Every structure is written in structure tokens, then in C-alpha cells.
Amino acid sequence: MALALVLSPTPAPSPPADAYLPVEDLVMPVEDIVGEVESMDGTESETKQGRQVTLAVTSDVLFALDKWQLTAKARQRLAKVAEKVGAEGAGGVVKIEGHTDDQGSDAYNLTLSRRRAQAVEQAMRTLLTGPGVTLHASGYGESRPKLPNIVDGRPVDENRAKNRRVEIIFTAKQ
């Protein structure tokens, strides 16, 4: 006695009528995308938001501990930054912002960040020779950390290192 089993395909259930929305309802303008690219050694990053470009260089590359005088290596790094600003910038105001981590008093960190921003501004003045560029230096101390200095009640040295930075902010050409 032989048995034969015959299977017939069962059609998939139809999706509900409201399961598909017209494509135009799903398309939205893309705005405020912020992408960050970090160097392999973590000492420099670039962030773009619209036409605003922020180049951040960690203070460890630019200065000795608790100092605001640029090192020889800092001048080389800033020359590359100035080259990028000159090639890609639309002119106008270039902001230079100094930042610190949370170690030390607020007043000390604010002063240190201002002096560091001013040192970078002075160096960039000789490097950015194109017309129509105005430099403006500011220091923010520890008030604008890039990453939390303390996580779960413990200090994070890697985050603190990234918070000690100088940012060069410019508007890119269209």
C-alpha cells in the first residue's frame, strides 16, 4: 500500500490596505546631520553640521601640561589646520575656542582655556593670510565638555583627554 502526500501552496495573506503609505509621506528633508571623523590616534577630529566645520585638536598635542605656550609640534599641526581652513573656508569669522577638563577650579580652567585659545589665534594669524578672515578667540573652561568627565561616579581619563581641546570653527564654501 502506497501513500501519496500532495502539498499545495498556501497563498500568503494579503497585508491590510493601510500597510503601505505613499512614498511622499515617508520622505523628509535631511537637516542637521552631524558627522564626526576622528584621527587614528584620537588627537584630532572634524565635525560638520551644515556648512559649519569644527576642527578639534586635543590640548595634549598643542601644549605641555598646564601651559599655554604652543609646542613645535603644535605649530606643524596648526599649519595643516590653517591649510584646510584656507582651502575649504568661505572666509568670515573663524572661531577659536579653548576647552579644559574638570580638573582644577572653574576660574583656573577658564583662564587656561582663554590663554590657549589666544595662543592658537596668534599662530593662526600668521598662517591664515587670505583676505576676508577674522579670527575670534574664546575660552570656555570646563563648561562645554565633549564627553562626560565622570561616568558612573568614576573619572574617565580618555574622556578628559578629549575634553582638553582647542576647536577651530569655520564656515565651508558652498
C-alpha positions in Angstrom: 0.0 0.0 0.0 1.5 3.3 -1.1 0.5 6.7 0.3 0.9 9.9 -1.6 1.1 13.2 0.1 0.2 16.1 -2.1 1.0 19.7 -0.9 -0.5 22.7 -2.5 1.0 26.1 -1.8 -1.0 28.3 0.5 -1.2 31.9 -0.6 0.4 34.4 1.7 -2.2 36.6 3.5 -2.7 40.0 2.0 -1.4 42.9 4.0 -4.0 45.3 5.3 -4.9 48.1 2.9 -3.3 50.8 5.2 0.0 48.9 5.5 1.5 50.9 2.6 2.0 54.6 2.8 2.6 56.7 -0.3 6.4 57.4 -0.7 6.0 61.1 -0.4 4.7 60.7 3.2 8.0 59.0 4.1 10.4 61.4 2.6 11.6 64.2 4.8 14.3 66.8 4.3 17.7 65.9 5.7 19.0 68.5 8.0 21.3 68.8 11.0 23.3 65.7 10.2 26.4 65.8 12.4 29.2 63.5 11.3 32.4 63.3 13.2 35.7 61.9 11.8 38.4 61.2 14.3 42.1 60.8 13.5 43.6 57.3 14.1 45.5 58.5 17.2 42.4 60.3 18.6 44.2 63.7 18.8 42.1 65.4 16.2 38.5 65.3 15.0 36.4 67.0 12.4 32.7 67.6 12.7 30.4 69.1 10.1 26.9 70.4 10.7 25.5 72.0 7.6 28.3 74.4 6.4 29.8 74.8 9.8 33.0 72.8 10.2 34.7 72.2 13.6 38.2 71.0 13.8 39.2 69.9 17.3 42.8 69.3 18.3 43.5 67.9 21.8 45.5 70.2 24.0 47.9 67.4 24.7 49.1 67.8 21.1 49.3 71.6 21.3 50.6 72.4 24.9 52.6 71.0 27.8 50.5 70.2 30.9 49.0 73.3 32.4 50.8 75.6 29.9 49.5 77.8 27.1 52.7 78.2 25.0 52.5 76.2 21.8 55.0 73.4 21.2 57.0 73.0 18.0 54.7 70.0 17.0 51.7 72.2 17.6 52.8 74.7 15.1 53.2 72.0 12.5 49.7 70.7 13.3 48.2 74.2 13.1 49.8 74.7 9.8 47.8 71.8 8.4 44.6 73.1 10.1 45.2 76.6 8.5 45.7 74.9 5.1 42.4 73.2 5.4 40.6 76.4 6.6 42.2 78.3 3.8 41.2 75.7 1.1 37.7 74.9 2.3 36.6 78.0 4.2 34.3 80.7 2.9 36.0 83.5 4.8 34.4 85.5 7.5 34.8 84.8 11.2 36.9 81.8 12.2 36.2 81.0 15.9 38.9 79.5 18.1 37.6 78.0 21.3 39.6 76.7 24.2 38.2 73.9 26.5 39.5 72.1 29.5 38.5 69.0 31.5 37.0 69.2 35.0 40.3 69.1 37.0 41.2 72.3 38.8 39.0 75.2 39.8 36.5 76.8 37.4 38.4 80.1 37.4 41.7 78.4 36.7 40.3 76.3 33.8 38.6 79.4 32.3 41.8 81.4 32.3 43.8 78.4 31.0 41.3 77.8 28.1 41.3 81.5 27.2 45.1 81.7 27.1 45.3 78.6 25.0 42.7 79.9 22.5 44.6 83.2 22.3 47.9 81.3 21.6 46.2 79.4 18.8 44.7 82.6 17.5 48.1 84.3 17.4 49.6 81.3 15.5 46.7 81.1 13.1 47.0 84.9 12.3 50.4 84.2 10.7 49.1 81.1 8.9 45.8 82.3 7.5 46.9 85.0 5.2 43.8 85.1 2.9 41.6 88.1 2.7 38.3 88.3 4.5 39.1 86.1 7.5 38.6 87.4 11.0 39.8 85.4 14.0 38.0 85.4 17.3 39.3 83.5 20.4 37.2 82.5 23.4 37.8 80.2 26.3 35.1 78.1 28.0 37.0 76.2 30.7 35.2 73.0 31.6 31.7 74.3 30.8 31.4 72.6 27.4 32.7 69.1 27.7 32.7 66.9 24.5 32.3 63.8 26.6 31.4 63.2 30.3 34.4 63.6 32.5 32.9 61.2 35.1 30.9 58.1 34.3 29.1 56.0 37.0 30.9 58.1 39.7 34.4 57.4 38.2 36.7 59.7 36.3 37.3 58.6 32.7 40.8 59.7 31.7 40.2 59.1 27.9 37.2 61.4 28.0 39.1 64.0 30.0 41.8 64.0 27.4 39.3 64.6 24.6 37.7 67.5 26.6 41.1 69.3 26.8 41.0 70.7 23.3 41.0 73.7 21.1 38.4 73.9 18.4 38.7 75.9 15.2 35.2 76.6 13.7 34.7 78.0 10.2 32.1 78.2 7.5 32.8 76.0 4.5 32.4 77.2 0.9 29.1 76.2 -0.8 
